[in-house]
Amino acid sequence: MLLKNKVALITGAGSGMGKAQAVEYSNEGAKVILADINLEGAEKTAQQLRDNGGEAVAVKGNVAKKAEAEDMVNKGLEHFGHIDILSNTAGILDNYKPSLEIEEDEWDQIMGVNLKGAYLMTNAVLPQMIEKGKGTVINFASIAGFVAGGGGAVYTPTKHGIIGYTKQLSFDYGKKGIKANAICPGAVETAMTKEIFEENEAIQDLLSDTPAGRAAKPEEIAYLSVFLASDKSDFIHGAPIKIDGGWTVK
Ligand SMILES: NC(=O)c1ccc[n+]([C@@H]2O[C@H](COP(=O)([O-])OP(=O)(O)OC[C@H]3O[C@@H](n4cnc5c(N)ncnc54)[C@H](O)[C@@H]3O)[C@@H](O)[C@H]2O)c1
């Protein structure tokens, strides 16, 4: 049990990789706070974890709103007393739009969820982590944090930005016991990508051309997250870790 007695808050836990992390964290003994704007999805998974003997609670909120981010963290703290691990997984896509097709409000919304949301959630959990002298932050970036084409003209900068934010968190708080890292998936089969993978032949060709030859299952990303959340990875700081089936080898 890699996460025994640890408490984890996972945003975006109602679907995809957030949900998969909640399941794998719970399998490894963690108590899990499932945070999502979609309470129904988070509650369904929380119930599944409780039915399997785990400890889990679902909380609703928008990570891009300071008061709601703080409220989710406070509810988690009321429930479990402390938070050891924060996984900033919530994110939204821009449907690969080029700059001229992105309206200002869409830019603000995607920046708000993917980048500002991670900052707001992190600031809400950090003080009690620093007080304890230990804590882990995992931020969801993407291969779009390295190259163009994994998203559009606002998604790609949010993922480049989240890698920078992760490095700065390590730089500023590493010596206070905070371990921050970024997971950078390639293509993963989730609600975010389902239609794109089914309908877009160019993406299917691109995927079959990668070394892995396919998209990842959400749990394959969750296994990396478990390792980064555990004490086994305590020498890894500020690292953007690609888990992309080799998409970016060339
Ligand atoms: N699926 C992929 O191929 C892929 C690849 C690389 C990176 N990513 C990144 O991984 C993360 C998870 O993606 P996924 O594919 O599991 O997505 P998903 O769409 O399956 O799940 C995202 C979850 O986030 C929640 N959410 C959205 N906006 C929110 C908000 N403002 N506040 C709180 N919750 C909110 C949604 O309700 C949903 O439950 C995202 O950051 C995404 O950018 C995904």
The ligand as an SDF file (V2000), in Angstrom:
LIG
                    3D

 44 48  0  0  0  0  0  0  0  0999 V2000
   -7.3340   12.9770  -22.4730 N   0  0  0  0  0  0  0  0  0  0  0  0
   -6.1610   13.2820  -23.0090 C   0  0  0  0  0  0  0  0  0  0  0  0
   -5.7910   12.7620  -24.0730 O   0  0  0  0  0  0  0  0  0  0  0  0
   -5.2280   14.2440  -22.2860 C   0  0  0  0  0  0  0  0  0  0  0  0
   -3.9140   14.3460  -22.7480 C   0  0  0  0  0  0  0  0  0  0  0  0
   -3.0250   15.1790  -22.0870 C   0  0  0  0  0  0  0  0  0  0  0  0
   -3.4330   15.8860  -20.9810 C   0  0  0  0  0  0  0  0  0  0  0  0
   -4.7180   15.7950  -20.5610 N   0  0  0  0  0  0  0  0  0  0  0  0
   -5.0690   16.5680  -19.3680 C   0  0  0  0  0  0  0  0  0  0  0  0
   -5.4070   15.6520  -18.3350 O   0  0  0  0  0  0  0  0  0  0  0  0
   -6.3740   16.2230  -17.4610 C   0  0  0  0  0  0  0  0  0  0  0  0
   -7.5650   15.2860  -17.3220 C   0  0  0  0  0  0  0  0  0  0  0  0
   -8.1680   15.1220  -18.5960 O   0  0  0  0  0  0  0  0  0  0  0  0
   -9.2570   13.9890  -18.9190 P   0  0  0  0  0  0  0  0  0  0  0  0
   -8.9900   13.5670  -20.3020 O   0  0  0  0  0  0  0  0  0  0  0  0
   -9.2930   12.9980  -17.8230 O   0  0  0  0  0  0  0  0  0  0  0  0
  -10.5770   14.8880  -18.9310 O   0  0  0  0  0  0  0  0  0  0  0  0
  -12.1220   14.5670  -18.7010 P   0  0  0  0  0  0  0  0  0  0  0  0
  -12.8380   15.5290  -19.5660 O   0  0  0  0  0  0  0  0  0  0  0  0
  -12.4230   13.1110  -18.8230 O   0  0  0  0  0  0  0  0  0  0  0  0
  -12.3080   14.9730  -17.1630 O   0  0  0  0  0  0  0  0  0  0  0  0
  -12.1000   16.2780  -16.7210 C   0  0  0  0  0  0  0  0  0  0  0  0
  -12.9080   16.5040  -15.4470 C   0  0  0  0  0  0  0  0  0  0  0  0
  -12.6380   17.8410  -14.9990 O   0  0  0  0  0  0  0  0  0  0  0  0
  -13.8590   18.4090  -14.5610 C   0  0  0  0  0  0  0  0  0  0  0  0
  -13.7880   19.8680  -14.6750 N   0  0  0  0  0  0  0  0  0  0  0  0
  -13.7900   20.5990  -15.8140 C   0  0  0  0  0  0  0  0  0  0  0  0
  -13.7590   21.9010  -15.5160 N   0  0  0  0  0  0  0  0  0  0  0  0
  -13.7280   21.9920  -14.1590 C   0  0  0  0  0  0  0  0  0  0  0  0
  -13.6920   23.0860  -13.2650 C   0  0  0  0  0  0  0  0  0  0  0  0
  -13.7060   24.3510  -13.7010 N   0  0  0  0  0  0  0  0  0  0  0  0
  -13.6550   22.8280  -11.9390 N   0  0  0  0  0  0  0  0  0  0  0  0
  -13.6720   21.5480  -11.4790 C   0  0  0  0  0  0  0  0  0  0  0  0
  -13.7120   20.4830  -12.2910 N   0  0  0  0  0  0  0  0  0  0  0  0
  -13.7500   20.7000  -13.6200 C   0  0  0  0  0  0  0  0  0  0  0  0
  -14.9150   17.8150  -15.4940 C   0  0  0  0  0  0  0  0  0  0  0  0
  -16.2130   17.9170  -14.9340 O   0  0  0  0  0  0  0  0  0  0  0  0
  -14.4270   16.3880  -15.6420 C   0  0  0  0  0  0  0  0  0  0  0  0
  -14.9930   15.5430  -14.6460 O   0  0  0  0  0  0  0  0  0  0  0  0
   -6.7140   17.5850  -18.0600 C   0  0  0  0  0  0  0  0  0  0  0  0
   -5.9530   18.5860  -17.4030 O   0  0  0  0  0  0  0  0  0  0  0  0
   -6.2780   17.4630  -19.5000 C   0  0  0  0  0  0  0  0  0  0  0  0
   -5.9420   18.7120  -20.0630 O   0  0  0  0  0  0  0  0  0  0  0  0
   -5.6250   15.0020  -21.1960 C   0  0  0  0  0  0  0  0  0  0  0  0
  1  2  1  0
  2  3  2  0
  2  4  1  0
  4  5  1  0
  4 44  2  0
  5  6  2  0
  6  7  1  0
  7  8  2  0
  8  9  1  0
  8 44  1  0
  9 10  1  0
  9 42  1  0
 10 11  1  0
 11 12  1  0
 11 40  1  0
 12 13  1  0
 13 14  1  0
 14 15  2  0
 14 16  1  0
 14 17  1  0
 17 18  1  0
 18 19  2  0
 18 20  1  0
 18 21  1  0
 21 22  1  0
 22 23  1  0
 23 24  1  0
 23 38  1  0
 24 25  1  0
 25 26  1  0
 25 36  1  0
 26 27  1  0
 26 35  1  0
 27 28  2  0
 28 29  1  0
 29 30  1  0
 29 35  2  0
 30 31  1  0
 30 32  2  0
 32 33  1  0
 33 34  2  0
 34 35  1  0
 36 37  1  0
 36 38  1  0
 38 39  1  0
 40 41  1  0
 40 42  1  0
 42 43  1  0
M  CHG  2   8   1  16  -1
M  END
$$$$
